[in-house]
Amino acid sequence: MTQVPISELTNRMQRFRACMDAENPNWELAAIFGRVSQYYFTGTMQEGVLLIPRNAEAVFCVRKSYERACTESLFPDIRPMKSFRDAAPAVPGAGAVIHVDTELVPVALLARFRKYFPCNEIASLDRQLARLRAVKSPCELAIMERAGAIHRRILEESVPLLLRKGMTEAEFGCDLFSLMVREGHQGVIRFGTFGVDIAVGQLGFGANSIYPTSFDGPGGSLGIGPAAPVLGSRDRKLREGDLVFVDIGFALDGYHTDKTMVYMFGRPLPDEVIAIHRRCVEIQHQLASLIKPGAIPSDIYTTVMSGLAPGFLQNFMGFGDRQANFLGHGVGLQIDELPVIAEKFDEPLVEGMVLALEPKKGVAGVGMVGIEDTFIVTPEGGRSITGTHPGLILVKG
């Protein structure tokens, strides 16, 4: 069992309090319900509520499992509860305003909470949590470095050995997931976006990789069917000459890296398609050179996009009118974190932030080409922790 060190937990709590003091000078109580953020502060992921009073020590009230929480976590004050009634005495006189992770908490759950924690107003602390988690500590970066090394090995070395003529996308997805878990993957990829379900990642043979999806990203995936547009098609089989698109996250001890590789199965793709892919790789190199401390994400986005030829912009970062309006995104305990390389993201980058940079372009009748790797923001620019292979690997049929 890997426990989050108490020094790490203490530092995170101190940074959170400082952030709240700076941005919400009159805050009284924070109540965190999201399990990912609870894990960030406590080192365990249980059903409960983390209560952080401004003028007292934080308390983690756990309904299930209190026993497991005590075994896994070094957090100093964990208490059992059957309902919020049991949690109320932990912070008597909660205050007029309670700050909550409003992006996650169901209305019904919040109503049950307010029965025992009456207040005049519920305020959001989602932005504060996101900004706090965006800057990774050396401990977090070390985990992500390990995840990235495994991720690189799987996509650059192992996937070509999995691909075989006649296999379906679903079969490939199952083989890939099995390999990932054997290599250390925690078995689940977490997103902050509401209602996002991803089994392994976005996988597609040929034009299935530009099939419409509800997922906010450039790639596509047909999936199992309307009720489960994930994993891959049970009918689409791998054929000679196919492009194979693999966009997956890899998670270790809670922390993710994000990487995309594309492959040519059996024979090379047409020269014009290869040229498009190479241009995407050049764009990633440009992006990586720009993500330095103090750089403004929206400025980076504008600089890169304004330098692209009008013809290239067609089907860039998507296909048709289904184009993603970003070039990169933060990665950590969830795949979709701050910062985002997009318009209106104007807060400067900070050393220790981690971003996935993913310039991609759809090609009619062929699929999605391009690349994605995970980079740490450093004074010298982005440093990839998922490898530097340019992709478009030729795989024998």
C-alpha positions as CSV (number, residue, x, y, z in Angstrom):
1,M,0.0,0.0,0.0
2,T,1.3,3.5,-1.0
3,Q,0.3,6.1,1.6
4,V,0.4,9.8,0.9
5,P,3.0,11.3,3.3
6,I,1.7,13.4,6.2
7,S,4.1,16.2,5.1
8,E,2.4,16.2,1.7
9,L,-1.1,16.3,3.2
10,T,-0.1,19.1,5.6
11,N,1.3,21.2,2.8
12,R,-1.8,20.8,0.6
13,M,-4.1,21.8,3.5
14,Q,-1.9,24.9,4.2
15,R,-1.9,25.9,0.6
16,F,-5.7,25.5,0.4
17,R,-6.2,27.7,3.5
18,A,-3.9,30.3,2.1
19,C,-5.8,30.3,-1.2
20,M,-9.1,30.6,0.5
21,D,-7.8,33.5,2.7
22,A,-6.6,35.3,-0.3
23,E,-9.7,34.9,-2.5
24,N,-12.5,34.6,0.1
25,P,-11.3,36.6,3.1
26,N,-14.6,36.0,5.0
27,W,-14.8,32.3,4.4
28,E,-16.0,30.2,7.4
29,L,-16.3,26.6,6.4
30,A,-15.4,24.4,3.4
31,A,-17.2,21.1,2.9
32,I,-15.6,18.9,0.2
33,F,-17.7,16.0,-1.1
34,G,-15.8,15.0,-4.2
35,R,-13.8,11.8,-3.7
36,V,-10.9,12.9,-5.9
37,S,-10.4,16.1,-3.9
38,Q,-10.9,14.2,-0.7
39,Y,-8.1,11.9,-1.7
40,Y,-5.9,14.9,-2.5
41,F,-6.3,16.1,1.1
42,T,-6.6,12.8,3.0
43,G,-4.9,10.1,1.0
44,T,-8.0,7.9,1.0
45,M,-11.1,7.7,-1.2
46,Q,-14.2,7.0,0.9
47,E,-17.8,8.0,1.2
48,G,-18.0,11.0,3.5
49,V,-17.4,14.7,3.8
50,L,-14.2,16.6,4.5
51,L,-14.9,19.6,6.8
52,I,-12.4,22.4,6.9
53,P,-13.3,25.2,9.3
54,R,-11.4,28.4,9.0
55,N,-10.4,28.6,12.6
56,A,-10.1,25.0,13.6
57,E,-8.4,21.8,12.3
58,A,-10.0,19.9,9.4
59,V,-12.1,16.7,10.1
60,F,-12.8,13.9,7.7
61,C,-16.2,12.3,8.6
62,V,-16.5,8.9,6.9
63,R,-19.6,6.8,6.5
64,K,-18.0,3.9,4.5
65,S,-15.5,2.7,5.1
66,Y,-14.1,4.3,8.3
67,E,-12.0,1.2,9.0
68,R,-10.4,1.4,5.5
69,A,-9.9,5.2,5.8
70,C,-7.9,4.7,9.1
71,T,-5.8,2.0,7.5
72,E,-5.0,3.9,4.3
73,S,-4.7,7.5,5.5
74,L,-2.3,9.5,7.6
75,F,-4.8,12.3,7.9
76,P,-4.8,13.3,11.6
77,D,-8.6,13.5,12.3
78,I,-10.9,10.8,10.8
79,R,-14.2,10.2,12.5
80,P,-17.0,7.7,11.8
81,M,-20.5,8.9,10.9
82,K,-23.8,7.2,10.0
83,S,-25.3,10.4,8.6
84,F,-24.6,14.1,8.5
85,R,-26.2,14.4,11.9
86,D,-23.0,12.7,13.3
87,A,-20.8,15.1,11.5
88,A,-22.4,18.3,12.7
89,P,-20.8,18.3,16.2
90,A,-17.3,18.3,14.6
91,V,-17.8,22.0,13.5
92,P,-20.4,23.6,15.8
93,G,-21.7,26.9,14.5
94,A,-20.8,26.3,10.8
95,G,-21.5,29.8,9.7
96,A,-23.7,31.8,7.3
97,V,-21.8,30.7,4.2
98,I,-20.4,27.3,3.4
99,H,-18.1,26.8,0.5
100,V,-18.7,23.5,-1.4
101,D,-17.5,21.8,-4.6
102,T,-20.7,22.7,-6.4
103,E,-19.7,21.2,-9.7
104,L,-20.0,17.7,-8.1
105,V,-22.5,17.7,-5.3
106,P,-26.0,16.5,-6.2
107,V,-28.8,18.8,-5.1
108,A,-30.5,16.1,-3.0
109,L,-27.2,15.3,-1.2
110,L,-26.6,19.0,-0.5
111,A,-30.2,19.3,0.9
112,R,-29.5,16.5,3.4
113,F,-26.2,18.1,4.4
114,R,-27.9,21.5,5.0
115,K,-30.4,19.9,7.3
116,Y,-27.7,19.5,9.9
117,F,-25.4,22.4,8.6
118,P,-27.9,25.2,8.2
119,C,-26.5,28.3,6.4
120,N,-27.8,31.2,4.4
121,E,-25.7,30.6,1.3
122,I,-23.7,27.9,-0.5
123,A,-20.7,29.3,-2.3
124,S,-18.3,27.5,-4.8
125,L,-14.7,26.5,-4.1
126,D,-14.3,24.6,-7.4
127,R,-12.0,27.1,-8.9
128,Q,-9.8,27.2,-5.8
129,L,-9.5,23.4,-5.7
130,A,-8.7,23.3,-9.5
131,R,-6.0,26.0,-9.2
132,L,-4.5,24.3,-6.2
133,R,-4.3,20.9,-7.8
134,A,-2.9,22.4,-11.0
135,V,0.6,22.9,-9.5
136,K,2.2,19.5,-8.7
137,S,4.5,18.9,-5.8
138,P,7.8,16.9,-6.3
139,C,6.0,13.9,-4.8
140,E,3.2,14.1,-7.3
141,L,5.6,14.7,-10.2
142,A,7.6,11.6,-9.2
143,I,4.4,9.5,-9.5
144,M,3.6,11.0,-12.9
145,E,7.1,10.4,-14.1
146,R,6.7,6.7,-13.3
147,A,3.3,6.6,-15.0
148,G,4.7,8.3,-18.1
149,A,7.5,5.9,-18.4
150,I,5.1,2.9,-18.4
151,H,2.7,4.8,-20.7
152,R,5.5,5.4,-23.2
153,R,6.6,1.7,-23.2
154,I,3.0,0.5,-23.8
155,L,2.2,2.7,-26.7
156,E,5.6,2.8,-28.4
157,E,6.7,-0.8,-27.9
158,S,3.8,-3.0,-26.8
159,V,0.9,-1.9,-28.9
160,P,2.5,-2.8,-32.3
161,L,2.8,-6.4,-30.9
162,L,-0.9,-6.5,-30.1
163,L,-2.2,-5.5,-33.5
164,R,-3.2,-8.4,-35.8
165,K,-5.1,-8.5,-39.0
166,G,-8.8,-9.3,-38.5
167,M,-9.1,-8.4,-34.8
168,T,-12.0,-6.1,-33.9
169,E,-11.6,-2.7,-32.2
170,A,-13.3,-4.2,-29.1
171,E,-10.8,-7.1,-29.0
172,F,-7.9,-4.7,-29.3
173,G,-9.4,-2.6,-26.5
174,C,-9.7,-5.6,-24.2
175,D,-6.1,-6.8,-25.0
176,L,-4.8,-3.2,-24.4
177,F,-6.6,-2.8,-21.1
178,S,-5.3,-6.2,-19.8
179,L,-1.8,-5.2,-20.7
180,M,-2.2,-1.8,-19.0
181,V,-3.4,-3.3,-15.7
182,R,-0.6,-5.9,-15.8
183,E,1.9,-3.0,-16.2
184,G,0.5,-1.1,-13.2
185,H,-2.5,0.9,-14.4
186,Q,-5.0,1.4,-11.6
187,G,-7.9,0.3,-13.8
188,V,-9.9,3.5,-14.0
189,I,-9.4,6.8,-15.8
190,R,-11.0,9.8,-14.0
191,F,-12.5,12.9,-15.5
192,G,-13.8,16.0,-13.9
193,T,-16.3,16.7,-16.7
194,F,-19.8,15.6,-15.7
195,G,-21.0,12.4,-17.1
196,V,-17.9,11.3,-19.0
197,D,-17.4,7.5,-19.2
198,I,-14.2,6.1,-20.7
199,A,-13.4,2.4,-20.7
200,V,-9.8,2.5,-21.9
201,G,-9.6,5.6,-24.1
202,Q,-10.5,6.5,-27.7
203,L,-9.6,3.7,-30.0
204,G,-10.4,3.6,-33.7
205,F,-9.4,1.8,-36.9
206,G,-9.5,4.0,-40.0
207,A,-12.3,6.5,-40.2
208,N,-13.8,5.3,-37.0
209,S,-11.3,7.6,-35.3
210,I,-13.2,10.6,-36.6
211,Y,-16.7,9.3,-35.8
212,P,-18.8,11.8,-33.8
213,T,-18.7,11.6,-30.0
214,S,-20.0,13.6,-27.1
215,F,-16.4,13.7,-25.7
216,D,-14.8,17.1,-25.8
217,G,-11.7,16.2,-27.7
218,P,-10.4,16.1,-31.3
219,G,-10.5,12.3,-31.7
220,G,-13.5,10.1,-32.3
221,S,-14.7,6.6,-31.6
222,L,-17.6,4.5,-32.7
223,G,-17.6,2.3,-29.6
224,I,-19.8,-0.6,-28.7
225,G,-23.0,1.1,-29.5
226,P,-25.4,4.0,-28.6
227,A,-25.7,2.9,-25.0
228,A,-22.0,2.5,-24.6
229,P,-20.0,4.5,-27.1
230,V,-16.7,3.4,-25.5
231,L,-13.9,0.8,-26.0
232,G,-14.4,0.0,-29.7
233,S,-16.6,-1.6,-32.3
234,R,-17.3,-5.4,-32.2
235,D,-17.7,-5.3,-36.0
236,R,-14.9,-3.1,-37.3
237,K,-11.9,-5.4,-38.1
238,L,-8.4,-4.3,-38.7
239,R,-7.4,-4.3,-42.3
240,E,-4.2,-3.8,-44.2
241,G,-3.6,-0.2,-44.9
242,D,-5.6,1.0,-41.8
243,L,-4.6,3.9,-39.6
244,V,-4.9,2.9,-36.0
245,F,-5.6,5.7,-33.5
246,V,-5.0,5.1,-29.8
247,D,-5.6,7.9,-27.3
248,I,-5.4,6.6,-23.8
249,G,-4.7,7.7,-20.3
250,F,-2.6,5.7,-17.9
251,A,-3.0,6.1,-14.1
252,L,-0.7,5.1,-11.3
253,D,-1.4,5.8,-7.6
254,G,-4.2,8.1,-8.6
255,Y,-2.2,10.2,-11.1
256,H,-2.6,10.2,-14.9
257,T,-0.6,10.8,-17.9
258,D,-2.2,11.3,-21.4
259,K,-0.7,10.1,-24.7
260,T,-1.8,9.5,-28.2
261,M,0.0,7.4,-30.8
262,V,-1.1,6.5,-34.4
263,Y,0.1,3.5,-36.4
264,M,0.0,2.4,-40.0
265,F,-1.0,-1.2,-40.3
266,G,0.5,-3.3,-43.1
267,R,1.6,-0.5,-45.3
268,P,2.4,3.3,-45.2
269,L,-0.4,5.8,-45.5
270,P,-0.4,8.2,-48.5
271,D,2.4,10.8,-48.5
272,E,0.0,13.7,-48.0
273,V,-1.4,12.1,-44.9
274,I,2.1,11.5,-43.5
275,A,2.9,15.2,-44.2
276,I,-0.1,16.3,-42.2
277,H,0.9,14.1,-39.3
278,R,4.4,15.5,-39.3
279,R,3.0,19.1,-39.3
280,C,1.1,18.1,-36.1
281,V,4.3,16.9,-34.5
282,E,6.0,20.2,-35.4
283,I,3.1,22.1,-33.7
284,Q,3.6,20.0,-30.6
285,H,7.2,20.9,-30.5
286,Q,6.3,24.6,-30.8
287,L,3.7,24.3,-28.0
288,A,6.2,22.6,-25.8
289,S,8.8,25.4,-26.3
290,L,6.2,27.9,-25.2
291,I,4.9,26.4,-22.0
292,K,7.3,28.2,-19.6
293,P,6.5,29.7,-16.2
294,G,4.8,33.1,-16.6
295,A,3.5,32.3,-20.1
296,I,-0.2,33.0,-20.7
297,P,-2.2,30.0,-22.0
298,S,-4.5,32.1,-24.2
299,D,-1.5,33.9,-25.7
300,I,0.1,30.5,-26.6
301,Y,-3.2,29.4,-28.2
302,T,-3.4,32.5,-30.3
303,T,0.2,32.4,-31.3
304,V,0.1,28.8,-32.5
305,M,-3.3,29.0,-34.2
306,S,-2.5,32.3,-36.0
307,G,0.6,30.7,-37.5
308,L,-1.4,27.9,-39.2
309,A,-2.3,28.0,-42.8
310,P,-6.1,28.4,-43.5
311,G,-6.2,25.1,-45.4
312,F,-4.5,23.3,-42.5
313,L,-7.1,24.6,-40.1
314,Q,-9.8,22.7,-41.8
315,N,-10.4,19.6,-39.7
316,F,-7.7,20.6,-37.3
317,M,-8.4,19.5,-33.7
318,G,-11.4,17.5,-34.9
319,F,-13.3,16.8,-38.1
320,G,-15.9,18.8,-39.8
321,D,-17.6,21.1,-37.4
322,R,-16.7,18.9,-34.4
323,Q,-13.5,20.7,-33.5
324,A,-12.1,21.1,-30.0
325,N,-11.3,24.7,-29.0
326,F,-8.0,23.9,-27.2
327,L,-4.5,22.6,-27.9
328,G,-3.7,21.2,-24.5
329,H,-5.0,20.6,-21.0
330,G,-3.9,20.0,-17.5
331,V,-3.4,16.5,-16.2
332,G,-3.2,15.1,-12.7
333,L,-5.7,13.2,-10.5
334,Q,-8.0,13.7,-13.4
335,I,-7.4,13.8,-17.1
336,D,-9.1,17.2,-17.6
337,E,-7.6,19.7,-15.2
338,L,-6.3,23.2,-15.3
339,P,-4.6,24.9,-17.1
340,V,-6.0,24.8,-20.6
341,I,-4.2,26.0,-23.7
342,A,-7.3,27.9,-25.1
343,E,-8.8,31.3,-25.4
344,K,-9.9,33.1,-22.1
345,F,-7.4,31.1,-20.0
346,D,-5.3,34.1,-18.9
347,E,-3.6,33.0,-15.6
348,P,0.1,32.5,-16.1
349,L,1.7,29.1,-16.1
350,V,3.6,28.0,-13.1
351,E,6.6,25.7,-12.8
352,G,5.4,22.2,-11.9
353,M,2.1,22.3,-13.8
354,V,1.6,19.3,-16.1
355,L,-0.1,19.6,-19.5
356,A,-1.1,17.2,-22.3
357,L,-0.4,18.8,-25.7
358,E,-2.4,17.2,-28.5
359,P,-2.4,18.8,-32.0
360,K,-4.4,16.5,-34.2
361,K,-6.2,16.7,-37.5
362,G,-8.9,14.6,-39.1
363,V,-8.4,13.3,-42.7
364,A,-11.5,12.2,-44.6
365,G,-11.6,8.5,-45.3
366,V,-8.4,7.9,-43.3
367,G,-8.9,8.9,-39.7
368,M,-7.3,11.1,-37.1
369,V,-3.6,11.7,-37.3
370,G,-1.5,13.7,-34.8
371,I,0.1,13.2,-31.5
372,E,-0.2,13.8,-27.7
373,D,2.3,13.7,-24.9
374,T,2.3,14.9,-21.3
375,F,4.7,17.7,-20.4
376,I,5.9,19.3,-17.2
377,V,6.2,23.1,-17.3
378,T,9.9,24.1,-16.7
379,P,11.9,27.3,-17.3
380,E,13.3,25.7,-20.4
381,G,9.8,24.8,-21.8
382,G,7.8,21.6,-21.6
383,R,9.6,18.4,-20.7
384,S,7.8,15.3,-22.0
385,I,7.4,12.5,-19.5
386,T,5.7,10.2,-22.0
387,G,8.4,9.9,-24.6
388,T,9.4,11.8,-27.7
389,H,8.5,9.3,-30.5
390,P,6.9,11.2,-33.4
391,G,4.4,8.5,-33.9
392,L,2.9,7.0,-37.1
393,I,4.6,3.7,-36.4
394,L,4.5,1.2,-39.3
395,V,3.3,-2.2,-38.1
396,K,3.7,-5.3,-40.1
397,G,0.4,-6.9,-41.2
